[in-house]
Amino acid sequence: MSEHHHINEERISIAGLIRNFQAWAKAMFSVWAKIILGAIVIGGLFFTYQLVRKINYKAETTFTLEDESGGGLGQLSSLASLAGVNVGSSLGGESSLFQLDNITELYMSYTMMKETLLTKSESEMGVERLITWYGRENKLDKKWAKAGVNFEMPKDNMIVRHDSVLKEVVKDIRKRNLVVSKPSRKLTILSVAYTSNDELFSKKFNETLVQHVNEFYKAVKTKKTSENLRVLAYQADSVKKVLDQSLSDLAQFDERNPYLNSLKSMAYVPRQKIMIDVQASSAVYEEIVKNLEIAKISNRNNTPLIQGIDKPVLPLEDDHMKWYKALVIGLVLGGLLMVSYFTLMRIYTSVMSQED
């Protein structure tokens, strides 16, 4: 009995839904002219907006980062490989991802963006700093001029007002223009995208920022080994000069004394002193050169490999919508909005009539 009652309830509910849908469809059909007119109006507004609005251009650079400086990782991998365990790939991947997080923060840092904005570049107005270009494109140049802010002066002459403007610009770029992301958490690929209404500026800013950040990152990663390499190279040059001078002194001594008396031991003392200098300088130079080559290898291994994948190429990707696509989307959107409006009005009228 209860099962039969449940089946009847289901039939009644389905029948009710069908009746409600038929009533709704009839109500919508009764105002079809208004729906079409509203769809045309809304579609026309959407179409006009797509035609007159500013187009956004996206300049994107993608690259992969491989950090070969593993410290003890190489030795650990070698020892593990003897036991038949491969830890290099997994640990190396995590290390690269960690380094990728570091360089991501660099891209969003104030220092890197300030350095980028103060870089001079070729624009339609000539050679100027990127921040001057940014201000003109965003209609901020007149406001800055009234405040006495000019970024075309030497950096050393810039004062607190310039830093205040730079901070506001960097904050605005972080919020509206710049996106630094990793397409996949498992891959060591980084994407740096800058979007603005100026196609050429987007390209210039993206390229300049990528160049500054990657060069700074490489310099920081290799600072210690590079300094060690510089010191060893300087020492090698110094010892080489001493060795060359000692060899020259030995040659001059032999020229001045071609026939030394072997019975006079004191006559050989000056030559022996020079020979000691030559031998000592040769030994020191040989050791420094050996350490220099080791330092070069260490510096090379410490240098992160930043391999570019894609770079911004004109014409850039934009969000411009084709006219036919804008027209279709506008009409569909307008129709949905009008149907939703009349549906809500019908529900509102029904509720109000029930309350009365």
C-alpha positions, 0 to 999 in steps of 0.5 A: 500500500505504501509503495503504491502511494509513493508511486502516485506521489512521484507521478503527481510531482512529475505532472506538477513539474510538467504543468509548471513548465507549460505555464512558464513557457506560455508566459514567456511566449506571451512576452516574446516580443519584449524578450526579443526586443530586450535581447537586441538592445542588450546585444547591441550594447554588448556589441558596441562595448566590444567595439569601443573598449580598449584591447588588452595585449598579453606579453608572456615569457615561459622558461624552465629552471634547472639548478645543478648546484646540489651540494652533497646531492651529487655525492648522495646520488652516487652512493645511493646508485651503488645500492641500486636506488635512484634519488637524483631525479626526485631530489633534484626535481624538488630542489628545482621547484624550490628554486622556482619558488625563489625566483617567483618571489623575485619577479614580484619584488619591489626592487626588481620592478623598480629597476625595470621601470627605471630602465630606458627603452626605445618607444614611439616618443624616443628613448625614455624610461619605462615608468615615463612610458607607463605614466603616459599610457595610463594618463598619469603624466600630467598628475606627476608633472604637477607634483614635480615628478620627472623620471627622466633625471639621473637616478641619484637626483631622485627624491622621496616623491619619486619613490612614493610614485614608484611604490604606487606604480609597482602596487598597481602593476602587481594588482592589474598587469603582472602575473607570475605563475607555474603552469604545473606544480610538478614541472619546473616551468615558470610563466611571466605574463604582463598585460596592458593596453599598449602592445609594444609596452607590454612586450618591452616591460616583459622582456626587461623584467625577465632579463633583470630578474634572471641576471640578478638570480644568476649573480646571487646564485654564483656570487660566492664561487664567482668571487673565489674564481676572481681571486684565483684568477688575480693570483694566477696573473700575479704569480705568472708575472713573478714567474715570467720575471724570474725566467727573464732574470735567469736568461739575462744572468746566463747571457752576462755569464756565459762561461762560469768557472765550475771551481768557483762555487760562489759564482753559482750562488746568484744563478741558484737563487734565481733558479729557486725563484723560478722553481717556487713560482712554477710550483705555486703557479701550477697549484693555482692554475689547478685550483682555478680550473676546479673553481671554474667547474664549481662556478659552472655547476653553481650557475642555474640554467634558465632555458627559455621556451617562449618569448613575446613576439609581435603581434601579441595575444589580445582579448579582442573579440571578433564582431560576429562572436560579439554579436552572437554572445550579446544576443544570447546574453540579452535573451537569457537576461530577459528570460530571467527577468520575466521569470523572476517577475512571474515568481514575484507576482505569484508570491504577492498574489498568494499573500493577498 
